[in-house]
Amino acid sequence: MRHRYFVRTQYGVIKIKSLSYSFDLPALHLWLNTHKKEIETRINFWIDGILPLRSALNMLLNLICKFNTFTSQKSYNRFYQGSVENADLIRIRLLINLSLYPQISGHKTRFAIRFLHEDSENGIVPDDFPFKLACC
C-alpha cells in the first residue's frame, strides 16, 4: 500500500513522534482507554441524535432523484462540460477500475467535470472514457 499517494501522505503525519504522547491529545488517549461498552454507548447516543436528520435527508434525496435517470456520456480530454436548467444535484457513475474521481465546478445552469486519478503523481487518466450522468 505504500505506493498509494494518500497512504504515503498519511504515513508522514503518523511518523510525527509527538502525536503519540498522551499530553498532546489527552482527550483522545482518555477515549482510547475507556471501556468498549462505554464507547459503544456514547457512539449510539450521538448517532441517535442525528438519525432523524439522516432520515429526512434520505427522503429528500430520494424525491429529488427518483424521476431522473442516468444517461451515458463521454469525457473528452479528461473533461466534460454540460448545461442544465432547474437542477440542484449532479450524480456521476464511473467504472471503479479506472480509479478516477470527479472534480465538479459550476454556476446556475452550466457545469464542468474534470476527472482526476486517485494517484495524482503516477496515475494515468484515459483521454476519453464513458461515464453515466444524472442531473436532478
Phi, psi and omega in degrees: 000351182294341180284347180282131183300313182300315181296320180298318181292321179291325179299323178297322178290320181295330182290348178292114189295326185294339180289349181269356181268144184291336181285343177282320182227071186297322181295322178295315181293324175297316179299316182293336181262007176281152178299145183302321181298318179294319178298314179299320179297315180295316180297316179298323177297316179295317181295320179301328180290334182254358180300318177299322177295317178299316179298317180296317179295319178299318179295316180297314179295322177296319178294318180295317189266352187299322187262002179251130180254160178283139175243149179283133178227172179222135176276148176236122183055044177065025189216147174218137178232136181215169175225148184205146177257143173054048177242142179245345187216137175245127178244140183229138173240127179238154173291130185294329183289349176283341181055044181248158170221149182270144171244113188251136172224152181186173179204125178050269187251359181237148178212158178225143179236124174249132183260129183239152178273146181298330176260091189294338181274316187245352184287147180246124177261124177297147181297311182233132178203153180277153172206170180248143184225137173226129177248118185250000000 
